[in-house]
Amino acid sequence: MTTSDCQLYLISPLDVGGDFPARLEEALSAGPVAAFQFRVKNIDQHEAARLAEPLQAICAAHEVAFIVNDDVALAKRLGADGVHLGQGDGDPKEARRLLGPDTQIGVTCHDSRHLAMEAGEAGADYVAFGAFFPTTTKATRHHPEPEILTWWQGLFELPCVAIGGITVDNAPVLVEAGADFLAVSGGVWAHPEGPAAAVRAFAAILEDQPAG
C-alpha cells in the first residue's frame, strides 16, 4: 500500500453474512479500491475464517488487498495481505515476526502524533488517524483535525489513512489535507443508492483531487 494519490480503503460492516459477498462484488466492480478490511467482532476464529473465505476470494479477483482487523492469528491462518492493529491489539514488531516481511501492517494512532511516530519506528506499513467525523461504526473518543494529515505528509514517507465517518460529502477536506487512503465503512455500505454508486462517487472525488 504505497501511493502518490489518495485511494479508497473499504472497511466491512460487522455483519458480513447473508448477501454481503454480493454487495462486496458490486462495490469492487464499480471503481478502484486499494484495500478491504475484514472487521468482525465476538465470533470464534473458525466462524471468522468461514465468513472471510468468499470475501478474500472476491478481493483477490479484483486485486484488492485483504486486511484483517485486530487479529494476527486469523491473518496468518488466512494468508491475508495484511493486518490492522488497534492500540491494544499487539505489537507491530511481533506481528511482523509472525506474518513475514511482505504482509501489510497498519496501526490505529487516533489523534496522536507520538503514537504514529512510534508505529512507524516499530515497522508499520501505514498509520491511521481518526475519527475525523462522527461515526456509528464504533465508539470513538479521539477526533483529530485534518491538519494532522498535512503534518504527517510533510515529515514522513509512510502512508497515512484517514478514518471515521467519512462520506462522499466530507471526503474532499481529507484528500486536500494529504490522506493517502480514505477508510470508509458506512459511507459505502449505507449509501442510499447502494455500494456501487458510493464507490463511483468516491472515485470521482479522488480523480478530481489528487493528494497534495
N, CA and C atoms as a LAMMPS dump frame, in Angstrom:
ITEM: TIMESTEP
0
ITEM: NUMBER OF ATOMS
636
ITEM: BOX BOUNDS ff ff ff
-5.0000000000000000e+02 5.0000000000000000e+02
-5.0000000000000000e+02 5.0000000000000000e+02
-5.0000000000000000e+02 5.0000000000000000e+02
ITEM: ATOMS id mol type element x y z
1 1 1 N 0.835 -1.193 0
2 1 2 C 0 0 0
3 1 3 C 0.873 1.248 0
4 2 1 N 1.34 1.588 -1.158
5 2 2 C 2.047 2.853 -1.336
6 2 3 C 1.326 3.626 -2.42
7 3 1 N 1.358 4.942 -2.338
8 3 2 C 0.523 5.718 -3.247
9 3 3 C 1.048 7.135 -3.387
10 4 1 N 0.762 7.741 -4.522
11 4 2 C 1.014 9.171 -4.675
12 4 3 C -0.299 9.94 -4.663
13 5 1 N -1.402 9.271 -5.004
14 5 2 C -2.723 9.869 -4.959
15 5 3 C -3.574 9.127 -3.933
16 6 1 N -4.584 9.823 -3.44
17 6 2 C -5.451 9.219 -2.427
18 6 3 C -6.289 8.095 -3.04
19 7 1 N -6.441 7.013 -2.272
20 7 2 C -7.18 5.843 -2.733
21 7 3 C -8.219 5.421 -1.681
22 8 1 N -9.165 4.612 -2.125
23 8 2 C -10.251 4.16 -1.267
24 8 3 C -9.888 2.844 -0.578
25 9 1 N -10.172 2.776 0.716
26 9 2 C -9.877 1.617 1.564
27 9 3 C -11.199 1.275 2.263
28 10 1 N -11.84 0.195 1.873
29 10 2 C -13.137 -0.173 2.429
30 10 3 C -12.986 -0.979 3.711
31 11 1 N -13.863 -0.721 4.666
32 11 2 C -13.931 -1.497 5.906
33 11 3 C -15.293 -2.171 5.957
34 12 1 N -15.297 -3.443 6.285
35 12 2 C -16.55 -4.19 6.258
36 12 3 C -17.481 -3.725 7.369
37 13 1 N -18.795 -3.917 7.166
38 13 2 C -19.705 -3.827 8.3
39 13 3 C -19.46 -5.03 9.217
40 14 1 N -20.012 -4.996 10.418
41 14 2 C -19.805 -6.13 11.327
42 14 3 C -20.527 -7.388 10.845
43 15 1 N -21.621 -7.216 10.127
44 15 2 C -22.359 -8.36 9.586
45 15 3 C -21.936 -8.587 8.146
46 16 1 N -21.142 -9.633 7.93
47 16 2 C -20.644 -9.925 6.582
48 16 3 C -21.243 -11.223 6.04
49 17 1 N -22.343 -11.676 6.667
50 17 2 C -23.028 -12.855 6.181
51 17 3 C -24.08 -12.481 5.144
52 18 1 N -25.021 -13.408 4.925
53 18 2 C -26.136 -13.126 4.024
54 18 3 C -25.671 -12.745 2.632
55 19 1 N -26.186 -11.595 2.143
56 19 2 C -25.861 -11.174 0.781
57 19 3 C -24.623 -10.285 0.722
58 20 1 N -23.867 -10.187 1.831
59 20 2 C -22.733 -9.251 1.801
60 20 3 C -21.695 -9.595 0.733
61 21 1 N -21.359 -10.864 0.482
62 21 2 C -20.405 -11.116 -0.607
63 21 3 C -20.838 -10.494 -1.939
64 22 1 N -22.122 -10.566 -2.247
65 22 2 C -22.614 -9.956 -3.487
66 22 3 C -22.466 -8.435 -3.442
67 23 1 N -22.672 -7.841 -2.275
68 23 2 C -22.516 -6.387 -2.14
69 23 3 C -21.05 -5.988 -2.273
70 24 1 N -20.147 -6.809 -1.756
71 24 2 C -18.726 -6.528 -1.919
72 24 3 C -18.332 -6.625 -3.394
73 25 1 N -18.805 -7.648 -4.07
74 25 2 C -18.541 -7.784 -5.504
75 25 3 C -19.037 -6.554 -6.256
76 26 1 N -20.225 -6.086 -5.903
77 26 2 C -20.799 -4.895 -6.537
78 26 3 C -19.898 -3.681 -6.318
79 27 1 N -19.436 -3.512 -5.078
80 27 2 C -18.593 -2.359 -4.761
81 27 3 C -17.262 -2.403 -5.513
82 28 1 N -16.609 -3.567 -5.492
83 28 2 C -15.28 -3.667 -6.104
84 28 3 C -15.346 -3.605 -7.626
85 29 1 N -16.501 -3.915 -8.188
86 29 2 C -16.669 -3.837 -9.637
87 29 3 C -16.949 -2.414 -10.111
88 30 1 N -17.262 -1.519 -9.175
89 30 2 C -17.735 -0.183 -9.549
90 30 3 C -16.616 0.835 -9.752
91 31 1 N -15.443 0.561 -9.214
92 31 2 C -14.367 1.54 -9.323
93 31 3 C -13.157 1.08 -8.541
94 32 1 N -12.073 1.854 -8.601
95 32 2 C -10.831 1.432 -7.946
96 32 3 C -10.923 1.441 -6.424
97 33 1 N -10.513 0.326 -5.82
98 33 2 C -10.421 0.185 -4.365
99 33 3 C -9.057 -0.426 -4.068
100 34 1 N -8.327 0.168 -3.144
101 34 2 C -6.975 -0.313 -2.846
102 34 3 C -6.983 -1.492 -1.89
103 35 1 N -7.885 -1.457 -0.904
104 35 2 C -7.854 -2.467 0.161
105 35 3 C -9.24 -2.639 0.757
106 36 1 N -9.438 -3.812 1.354
107 36 2 C -10.676 -4.132 2.059
108 36 3 C -10.292 -4.72 3.406
109 37 1 N -10.848 -4.135 4.477
110 37 2 C -10.557 -4.621 5.824
111 37 3 C -11.73 -5.46 6.338
112 38 1 N -11.403 -6.697 6.705
113 38 2 C -12.377 -7.642 7.255
114 38 3 C -12.461 -7.4 8.75
115 39 1 N -13.599 -6.866 9.206
116 39 2 C -13.747 -6.456 10.608
117 39 3 C -15.006 -7.085 11.184
118 40 1 N -14.824 -8.124 11.991
119 40 2 C -15.933 -8.773 12.688
120 40 3 C -15.588 -8.845 14.171
121 41 1 N -16.592 -8.974 15.002
122 41 2 C -16.379 -8.966 16.45
123 41 3 C -17.156 -10.112 17.099
124 42 1 N -16.599 -10.622 18.194
125 42 2 C -17.292 -11.567 19.078
126 42 3 C -17.725 -12.854 18.395
127 43 1 N -16.903 -13.336 17.468
128 43 2 C -17.128 -14.667 16.896
129 43 3 C -15.798 -15.419 16.947
130 44 1 N -15.87 -16.747 16.967
131 44 2 C -14.625 -17.502 17.083
132 44 3 C -13.893 -17.54 15.748
133 45 1 N -12.636 -17.957 15.821
134 45 2 C -11.779 -17.882 14.641
135 45 3 C -12.284 -18.765 13.499
136 46 1 N -12.854 -19.923 13.826
137 46 2 C -13.346 -20.81 12.775
138 46 3 C -14.481 -20.153 11.996
139 47 1 N -15.401 -19.523 12.723
140 47 2 C -16.51 -18.843 12.058
141 47 3 C -16.006 -17.636 11.275
142 48 1 N -15.065 -16.905 11.859
143 48 2 C -14.489 -15.758 11.145
144 48 3 C -13.829 -16.202 9.845
145 49 1 N -13.099 -17.302 9.903
146 49 2 C -12.432 -17.809 8.698
147 49 3 C -13.451 -18.234 7.648
148 50 1 N -14.543 -18.841 8.096
149 50 2 C -15.592 -19.265 7.152
150 50 3 C -16.202 -18.053 6.447
151 51 1 N -16.469 -16.994 7.209
152 51 2 C -17.043 -15.793 6.627
153 51 3 C -16.055 -15.069 5.723
154 52 1 N -14.773 -15.138 6.097
155 52 2 C -13.75 -14.412 5.337
156 52 3 C -13.477 -15.039 3.981
157 53 1 N -13.612 -16.357 3.875
158 53 2 C -13.146 -17.064 2.677
159 53 3 C -13.729 -16.51 1.372
160 54 1 N -15.055 -16.365 1.242
161 54 2 C -15.568 -15.843 -0.03
162 54 3 C -15.181 -14.387 -0.271
163 55 1 N -15.078 -13.618 0.802
164 55 2 C -14.711 -12.202 0.655
165 55 3 C -13.26 -12.068 0.204
166 56 1 N -12.403 -12.911 0.748
167 56 2 C -10.988 -12.897 0.356
168 56 3 C -10.847 -13.266 -1.115
169 57 1 N -11.649 -14.219 -1.574
170 57 2 C -11.593 -14.623 -2.978
171 57 3 C -12.051 -13.489 -3.896
172 58 1 N -13.086 -12.769 -3.49
173 58 2 C -13.563 -11.633 -4.291
174 58 3 C -12.484 -10.555 -4.367
175 59 1 N -11.84 -10.269 -3.236
176 59 2 C -10.76 -9.274 -3.227
177 59 3 C -9.617 -9.7 -4.145
178 60 1 N -9.245 -10.965 -4.078
179 60 2 C -8.147 -11.454 -4.92
180 60 3 C -8.499 -11.305 -6.392
181 61 1 N -9.742 -11.595 -6.753
182 61 2 C -10.161 -11.489 -8.154
183 61 3 C -10.074 -10.049 -8.657
184 62 1 N -10.234 -9.087 -7.751
185 62 2 C -10.185 -7.671 -8.13
186 62 3 C -8.835 -7.025 -7.791
187 63 1 N -7.876 -7.829 -7.348
188 63 2 C -6.54 -7.327 -6.97
189 63 3 C -6.638 -6.241 -5.903
190 64 1 N -7.496 -6.503 -4.921
191 64 2 C -7.688 -5.62 -3.774
192 64 3 C -7.061 -6.288 -2.556
193 65 1 N -6.225 -5.56 -1.822
194 65 2 C -5.575 -6.128 -0.635
195 65 3 C -6.618 -6.502 0.412
196 66 1 N -6.478 -7.689 0.989
197 66 2 C -7.4 -8.186 2.013
198 66 3 C -6.713 -8.053 3.366
199 67 1 N -7.244 -7.169 4.212
200 67 2 C -6.641 -6.831 5.5
201 67 3 C -7.553 -7.328 6.616
202 68 1 N -6.995 -8.001 7.604
203 68 2 C -7.762 -8.48 8.756
204 68 3 C -7.647 -7.477 9.898
205 69 1 N -8.765 -7.136 10.495
206 69 2 C -8.776 -6.21 11.618
207 69 3 C -8.436 -6.929 12.919
208 70 1 N -7.463 -6.415 13.628
209 70 2 C -7.164 -6.762 15.035
210 70 3 C -6.525 -8.126 15.295
211 71 1 N -6.685 -9.093 14.416
212 71 2 C -6.399 -10.485 14.772
213 71 3 C -5.227 -11.043 13.964
214 72 1 N -4.043 -11.037 14.554
215 72 2 C -2.84 -11.517 13.858
216 72 3 C -2.965 -13.01 13.554
217 73 1 N -3.506 -13.782 14.492
218 73 2 C -3.629 -15.229 14.281
219 73 3 C -4.55 -15.537 13.098
220 74 1 N -5.659 -14.803 12.991
221 74 2 C -6.574 -15.014 11.866
222 74 3 C -5.918 -14.593 10.56
223 75 1 N -5.19 -13.49 10.585
224 75 2 C -4.49 -13.049 9.374
225 75 3 C -3.508 -14.114 8.897
226 76 1 N -2.81 -14.717 9.849
227 76 2 C -1.861 -15.778 9.497
228 76 3 C -2.592 -17.003 8.944
229 77 1 N -3.668 -17.388 9.598
230 77 2 C -4.445 -18.55 9.152
231 77 3 C -4.955 -18.364 7.717
232 78 1 N -5.405 -17.156 7.407
233 78 2 C -5.982 -16.886 6.083
234 78 3 C -4.932 -16.593 5.012
235 79 1 N -3.7 -16.345 5.45
236 79 2 C -2.711 -15.862 4.488
237 79 3 C -3.113 -14.506 3.934
238 80 1 N -3.66 -13.659 4.814
239 80 2 C -4.163 -12.345 4.399
240 80 3 C -3.015 -11.458 3.929
241 81 1 N -3.39 -10.427 3.174
242 81 2 C -2.383 -9.476 2.687
243 81 3 C -1.884 -8.562 3.798
244 82 1 N -2.68 -8.444 4.871
245 82 2 C -2.258 -7.556 5.936
246 82 3 C -3.113 -7.699 7.174
247 83 1 N -2.699 -6.958 8.204
248 83 2 C -3.45 -6.911 9.457
249 83 3 C -3.458 -5.462 9.93
250 84 1 N -4.585 -5.047 10.506
251 84 2 C -4.696 -3.705 11.057
252 84 3 C -4.819 -3.817 12.571
253 85 1 N -3.918 -3.178 13.288
254 85 2 C -3.836 -3.299 14.738
255 85 3 C -4.321 -2.028 15.425
256 86 1 N -5.251 -2.191 16.365
257 86 2 C -5.563 -1.101 17.268
258 86 3 C -4.476 -0.984 18.323
259 87 1 N -4.566 0.032 19.166
260 87 2 C -3.518 0.234 20.165
261 87 3 C -3.432 -0.912 21.168
262 88 1 N -4.528 -1.649 21.361
263 88 2 C -4.488 -2.764 22.302
264 88 3 C -4.405 -4.126 21.653
265 89 1 N -4.077 -4.164 20.379
266 89 2 C -4.167 -5.424 19.626
267 89 3 C -2.834 -6.071 19.307
268 90 1 N -1.77 -5.604 19.935
269 90 2 C -0.493 -6.262 19.705
270 90 3 C 0.558 -5.329 19.141
271 91 1 N 1.765 -5.827 19.129
272 91 2 C 2.95 -5.067 18.744
273 91 3 C 3.228 -5.285 17.258
274 92 1 N 3.413 -4.212 16.478
275 92 2 C 3.736 -4.381 15.065
276 92 3 C 4.975 -5.245 14.826
277 93 1 N 5.952 -5.164 15.714
278 93 2 C 7.168 -5.975 15.541
279 93 3 C 6.85 -7.47 15.675
280 94 1 N 6.001 -7.819 16.645
281 94 2 C 5.605 -9.212 16.828
282 94 3 C 4.748 -9.677 15.65
283 95 1 N 3.853 -8.8 15.187
284 95 2 C 3.043 -9.145 14.018
285 95 3 C 3.937 -9.394 12.8
286 96 1 N 4.952 -8.586 12.648
287 96 2 C 5.883 -8.763 11.528
288 96 3 C 6.611 -10.103 11.636
289 97 1 N 7.012 -10.457 12.849
290 97 2 C 7.717 -11.729 13.035
291 97 3 C 6.819 -12.905 12.664
292 98 1 N 5.536 -12.805 13.034
293 98 2 C 4.613 -13.906 12.783
294 98 3 C 4.139 -13.965 11.331
295 99 1 N 4 -12.805 10.697
296 99 2 C 3.363 -12.75 9.385
297 99 3 C 4.336 -12.589 8.227
298 100 1 N 5.566 -12.197 8.518
299 100 2 C 6.564 -12.123 7.458
300 100 3 C 6.732 -10.731 6.873
301 101 1 N 7.772 -10.563 6.067
302 101 2 C 8.148 -9.232 5.597
303 101 3 C 7.195 -8.611 4.58
304 102 1 N 6.398 -9.427 3.902
305 102 2 C 5.567 -8.897 2.823
306 102 3 C 4.153 -8.528 3.256
307 103 1 N 3.789 -8.813 4.493
308 103 2 C 2.447 -8.518 4.985
309 103 3 C 2.339 -7.037 5.338
310 104 1 N 1.235 -6.421 4.935
311 104 2 C 0.991 -5.022 5.265
312 104 3 C 0.496 -4.923 6.712
313 105 1 N 1.138 -4.077 7.508
314 105 2 C 0.737 -3.895 8.903
315 105 3 C 0.366 -2.428 9.109
316 106 1 N -0.891 -2.222 9.496
317 106 2 C -1.362 -0.88 9.792
318 106 3 C -1.645 -0.728 11.271
319 107 1 N -1.545 0.494 11.765
320 107 2 C -1.742 0.749 13.193
321 107 3 C -2.643 1.969 13.392
322 108 1 N -3.663 1.807 14.223
323 108 2 C -4.525 2.92 14.617
324 108 3 C -3.76 3.848 15.548
325 109 1 N -3.738 5.13 15.219
326 109 2 C -2.993 6.101 16.036
327 109 3 C -3.882 7.231 16.552
328 110 1 N -5.186 7.121 16.342
329 110 2 C -6.171 8.078 16.864
330 110 3 C -5.83 9.504 16.427
331 111 1 N -5.55 10.372 17.412
332 111 2 C -5.187 11.756 17.096
333 111 3 C -3.768 12.055 17.581
334 112 1 N -2.953 11.006 17.715
335 112 2 C -1.654 11.14 18.385
336 112 3 C -0.483 11.11 17.413
337 113 1 N 0.236 12.195 17.355
338 113 2 C 1.458 12.232 16.553
339 113 3 C 2.507 11.286 17.151
340 114 1 N 2.54 11.223 18.458
341 114 2 C 3.512 10.361 19.144
342 114 3 C 3.267 8.89 18.797
343 115 1 N 2.011 8.449 18.883
344 115 2 C 1.704 7.053 18.563
345 115 3 C 2.029 6.741 17.109
346 116 1 N 1.786 7.689 16.232
347 116 2 C 2.083 7.469 14.821
348 116 3 C 3.584 7.302 14.594
349 117 1 N 4.368 8.142 15.246
350 117 2 C 5.829 8.014 15.093
351 117 3 C 6.319 6.698 15.688
352 118 1 N 5.752 6.307 16.829
353 118 2 C 6.105 5.012 17.428
354 118 3 C 5.768 3.859 16.486
355 119 1 N 4.6 3.923 15.84
356 119 2 C 4.19 2.863 14.911
357 119 3 C 5.155 2.774 13.73
358 120 1 N 5.531 3.926 13.214
359 120 2 C 6.497 3.933 12.122
360 120 3 C 7.818 3.319 12.526
361 121 1 N 8.295 3.669 13.725
362 121 2 C 9.562 3.115 14.217
363 121 3 C 9.464 1.609 14.449
364 122 1 N 8.256 1.121 14.762
365 122 2 C 8.058 -0.31 15.012
366 122 3 C 7.871 -1.109 13.72
367 123 1 N 7.882 -0.413 12.582
368 123 2 C 7.833 -1.121 11.312
369 123 3 C 6.475 -1.193 10.653
370 124 1 N 5.524 -0.363 11.094
371 124 2 C 4.21 -0.353 10.436
372 124 3 C 4.357 0.091 8.988
373 125 1 N 3.447 -0.406 8.132
374 125 2 C 3.432 -0.005 6.722
375 125 3 C 2.535 1.198 6.481
376 126 1 N 1.616 1.456 7.389
377 126 2 C 0.811 2.671 7.32
378 126 3 C 0.283 2.988 8.708
379 127 1 N -0.07 4.259 8.916
380 127 2 C -0.681 4.693 10.17
381 127 3 C -2.067 5.237 9.857
382 128 1 N -2.999 5.069 10.799
383 128 2 C -4.373 5.523 10.612
384 128 3 C -4.733 6.542 11.676
385 129 1 N -5.267 7.668 11.235
386 129 2 C -5.732 8.715 12.137
387 129 3 C -7.26 8.814 12.062
388 130 1 N -7.892 9.102 13.217
389 130 2 C -9.345 9.286 13.229
390 130 3 C -9.884 9.077 14.646
391 131 1 N -11.183 9.315 14.829
392 131 2 C -12.202 9.516 13.806
393 131 3 C -12.341 11.007 13.481
394 132 1 N -12.272 11.311 12.183
395 132 2 C -12.357 12.704 11.766
396 132 3 C -13.775 13.258 11.871
397 133 1 N -14.769 12.401 11.695
398 133 2 C -16.169 12.834 11.714
399 133 3 C -16.971 11.879 12.598
400 134 1 N -18.15 12.299 13.048
401 134 2 C -18.988 11.4 13.842
402 134 3 C -19.275 10.1 13.09
403 135 1 N -19.247 8.992 13.811
404 135 2 C -19.451 7.691 13.185
405 135 3 C -20.275 6.806 14.1
406 136 1 N -21.102 5.975 13.5
407 136 2 C -21.855 4.991 14.266
408 136 3 C -21.223 3.615 14.183
409 137 1 N -20.111 3.494 13.451
410 137 2 C -19.477 2.191 13.262
411 137 3 C -18.845 1.684 14.556
412 138 1 N -18.262 2.595 15.323
413 138 2 C -17.663 2.204 16.599
414 138 3 C -17.609 3.427 17.507
415 139 1 N -17.476 3.175 18.812
416 139 2 C -17.346 4.275 19.763
417 139 3 C -15.984 4.945 19.588
418 140 1 N -15.979 6.267 19.561
419 140 2 C -14.722 6.985 19.353
420 140 3 C -14.565 8.081 20.394
421 141 1 N -13.338 8.221 20.885
422 141 2 C -13.026 9.289 21.834
423 141 3 C -12.075 10.316 21.222
424 142 1 N -11.49 9.98 20.094
425 142 2 C -10.439 10.811 19.505
426 142 3 C -10.947 11.441 18.217
427 143 1 N -10.744 12.748 18.091
428 143 2 C -11.25 13.47 16.927
429 143 3 C -10.182 14.44 16.421
430 144 1 N -9.225 13.948 15.638
431 144 2 C -8.164 14.819 15.143
432 144 3 C -8.687 15.824 14.12
433 145 1 N -7.931 16.875 13.942
434 145 2 C -8.203 17.823 12.872
435 145 3 C -7.493 17.341 11.597
436 146 1 N -8.02 17.682 10.419
437 146 2 C -7.375 17.243 9.174
438 146 3 C -5.915 17.651 9.06
439 147 1 N -5.516 18.715 9.761
440 147 2 C -4.13 19.164 9.594
441 147 3 C -3.1 18.157 10.097
442 148 1 N -3.528 17.162 10.898
443 148 2 C -2.576 16.129 11.312
444 148 3 C -2.088 15.331 10.099
445 149 1 N -2.94 15.216 9.078
446 149 2 C -2.547 14.536 7.842
447 149 3 C -1.496 15.36 7.096
448 150 1 N -1.688 16.664 7.076
449 150 2 C -0.728 17.561 6.419
450 150 3 C 0.613 17.509 7.136
451 151 1 N 0.564 17.533 8.469
452 151 2 C 1.794 17.438 9.27
453 151 3 C 2.53 16.135 8.957
454 152 1 N 1.807 15.023 8.937
455 152 2 C 2.437 13.727 8.683
456 152 3 C 3.078 13.702 7.301
457 153 1 N 2.356 14.172 6.306
458 153 2 C 2.873 14.147 4.933
459 153 3 C 4.133 14.985 4.794
460 154 1 N 4.228 16.048 5.583
461 154 2 C 5.386 16.92 5.489
462 154 3 C 6.658 16.319 6.069
463 155 1 N 6.521 15.278 6.898
464 155 2 C 7.675 14.739 7.609
465 155 3 C 8.008 13.291 7.258
466 156 1 N 7.005 12.51 6.839
467 156 2 C 7.217 11.065 6.729
468 156 3 C 6.775 10.536 5.366
469 157 1 N 7.46 9.475 4.93
470 157 2 C 7.105 8.82 3.664
471 157 3 C 5.996 7.792 3.853
472 158 1 N 5.832 7.304 5.079
473 158 2 C 4.863 6.248 5.352
474 158 3 C 3.447 6.736 5.039
475 159 1 N 2.634 5.928 4.339
476 159 2 C 1.265 6.354 4.023
477 159 3 C 0.419 6.55 5.282
478 160 1 N -0.532 7.48 5.183
479 160 2 C -1.466 7.702 6.282
480 160 3 C -2.896 7.486 5.791
481 161 1 N -3.694 6.895 6.67
482 161 2 C -5.08 6.565 6.383
483 161 3 C -5.972 7.441 7.252
484 162 1 N -6.979 8.05 6.638
485 162 2 C -7.992 8.798 7.379
486 162 3 C -9.199 7.905 7.583
487 163 1 N -9.754 7.925 8.798
488 163 2 C -10.858 7.025 9.129
489 163 3 C -11.869 7.762 10
490 164 1 N -13.118 7.315 9.935
491 164 2 C -14.115 7.804 10.877
492 164 3 C -15.167 8.7 10.263
493 165 1 N -16.335 8.127 9.958
494 165 2 C -17.466 8.914 9.49
495 165 3 C -17.292 9.542 8.128
496 166 1 N -16.424 9.005 7.301
497 166 2 C -16.124 9.614 6.006
498 166 3 C -17.228 9.279 5.003
499 167 1 N -17.721 10.326 4.35
500 167 2 C -18.748 10.191 3.329
501 167 3 C -18.288 10.907 2.066
502 168 1 N -19.068 10.732 1.011
503 168 2 C -18.768 11.443 -0.232
504 168 3 C -18.745 12.947 0.006
505 169 1 N -19.6 13.448 0.893
506 169 2 C -19.704 14.89 1.111
507 169 3 C -18.525 15.474 1.875
508 170 1 N -18.008 14.731 2.864
509 170 2 C -16.933 15.317 3.68
510 170 3 C -15.536 14.842 3.296
511 171 1 N -15.442 13.938 2.341
512 171 2 C -14.128 13.393 1.968
513 171 3 C -13.149 14.419 1.403
514 172 1 N -13.596 15.397 0.589
515 172 2 C -12.607 16.269 -0.062
516 172 3 C -11.645 16.972 0.886
517 173 1 N -12.107 17.37 2.082
518 173 2 C -11.213 18.08 3.001
519 173 3 C -10.061 17.179 3.449
520 174 1 N -10.303 15.871 3.56
521 174 2 C -9.251 14.941 3.97
522 174 3 C -8.288 14.657 2.823
523 175 1 N -8.813 14.608 1.622
524 175 2 C -7.945 14.439 0.449
525 175 3 C -7.021 15.647 0.321
526 176 1 N -7.595 16.83 0.458
527 176 2 C -6.807 18.055 0.35
528 176 3 C -5.767 18.154 1.459
529 177 1 N -6.092 17.621 2.651
530 177 2 C -5.154 17.685 3.776
531 177 3 C -3.977 16.732 3.607
532 178 1 N -4.123 15.716 2.746
533 178 2 C -2.991 14.836 2.483
534 178 3 C -3.193 13.372 2.79
535 179 1 N -4.432 12.929 2.994
536 179 2 C -4.651 11.495 3.241
537 179 3 C -4.208 10.674 2.032
538 180 1 N -3.507 9.588 2.287
539 180 2 C -3.154 8.65 1.215
540 180 3 C -4.297 7.676 0.942
541 181 1 N -5.059 7.364 1.985
542 181 2 C -6.201 6.457 1.857
543 181 3 C -7.358 7.007 2.675
544 182 1 N -8.572 6.826 2.162
545 182 2 C -9.794 7.1 2.907
546 182 3 C -10.394 5.764 3.314
547 183 1 N -10.452 5.496 4.618
548 183 2 C -11.037 4.256 5.12
549 183 3 C -12.516 4.497 5.372
550 184 1 N -13.356 3.804 4.614
551 184 2 C -14.79 4.085 4.607
552 184 3 C -15.567 2.81 4.879
553 185 1 N -16.551 2.901 5.758
554 185 2 C -17.455 1.782 6.008
555 185 3 C -18.89 2.2 5.691
556 186 1 N -19.563 2.851 6.639
557 186 2 C -20.949 3.245 6.429
558 186 3 C -21.153 4.128 5.217
559 187 1 N -20.158 4.938 4.883
560 187 2 C -20.265 5.826 3.726
561 187 3 C -20.428 5.086 2.411
562 188 1 N -20.077 3.809 2.398
563 188 2 C -20.304 2.962 1.22
564 188 3 C -21.469 2.008 1.448
565 189 1 N -21.413 1.23 2.548
566 189 2 C -22.412 0.166 2.743
567 189 3 C -23.797 0.719 3.05
568 190 1 N -23.874 1.91 3.652
569 190 2 C -25.167 2.506 3.977
570 190 3 C -25.568 3.603 2.996
571 191 1 N -24.847 3.723 1.897
572 191 2 C -25.178 4.761 0.912
573 191 3 C -26.587 4.513 0.368
574 192 1 N -27.416 5.554 0.277
575 192 2 C -28.814 5.34 -0.119
576 192 3 C -28.99 4.742 -1.509
577 193 1 N -27.991 4.93 -2.376
578 193 2 C -28.098 4.381 -3.73
579 193 3 C -27.306 3.084 -3.892
580 194 1 N -26.764 2.579 -2.788
581 194 2 C -26.052 1.312 -2.836
582 194 3 C -24.546 1.476 -2.928
583 195 1 N -23.805 0.388 -2.648
584 195 2 C -22.35 0.474 -2.59
585 195 3 C -21.69 0.828 -3.918
586 196 1 N -22.242 0.375 -5.028
587 196 2 C -21.626 0.694 -6.321
588 196 3 C -21.681 2.192 -6.587
589 197 1 N -22.825 2.802 -6.312
590 197 2 C -22.958 4.247 -6.504
591 197 3 C -21.987 5.002 -5.607
592 198 1 N -21.822 4.517 -4.375
593 198 2 C -20.9 5.175 -3.45
594 198 3 C -19.466 5.093 -3.955
595 199 1 N -19.05 3.919 -4.399
596 199 2 C -17.671 3.762 -4.895
597 199 3 C -17.444 4.644 -6.115
598 200 1 N -18.425 4.717 -7.004
599 200 2 C -18.282 5.595 -8.184
600 200 3 C -18.153 7.057 -7.764
601 201 1 N -18.931 7.454 -6.742
602 201 2 C -18.868 8.839 -6.276
603 201 3 C -17.514 9.143 -5.632
604 202 1 N -16.998 8.215 -4.826
605 202 2 C -15.66 8.412 -4.254
606 202 3 C -14.605 8.456 -5.355
607 203 1 N -14.746 7.6 -6.362
608 203 2 C -13.771 7.577 -7.457
609 203 3 C -13.713 8.93 -8.154
610 204 1 N -14.872 9.548 -8.339
611 204 2 C -14.906 10.862 -8.993
612 204 3 C -14.173 11.901 -8.165
613 205 1 N -14.36 11.853 -6.844
614 205 2 C -13.66 12.797 -5.958
615 205 3 C -12.148 12.568 -6.026
616 206 1 N -11.731 11.309 -5.975
617 206 2 C -10.301 11.012 -5.913
618 206 3 C -9.621 11.291 -7.251
619 207 1 N -10.341 11.171 -8.338
620 207 2 C -9.765 11.539 -9.643
621 207 3 C -9.597 13.046 -9.76
622 208 1 N -10.56 13.787 -9.205
623 208 2 C -10.541 15.236 -9.333
624 208 3 C -9.537 15.903 -8.408
625 209 1 N -9.263 15.257 -7.248
626 209 2 C -8.45 15.921 -6.239
627 209 3 C -7.339 15.001 -5.758
628 210 1 N -6.264 14.876 -6.531
629 210 2 C -5.147 14.063 -6.051
630 210 3 C -4.565 14.64 -4.775
631 211 1 N -4.034 13.745 -3.944
632 211 2 C -3.467 14.185 -2.672
633 211 3 C -2.331 15.146 -2.893
634 212 1 N -2.258 16.166 -2.036
635 212 2 C -1.215 17.173 -2.154
636 212 3 C 0.013 16.78 -1.375
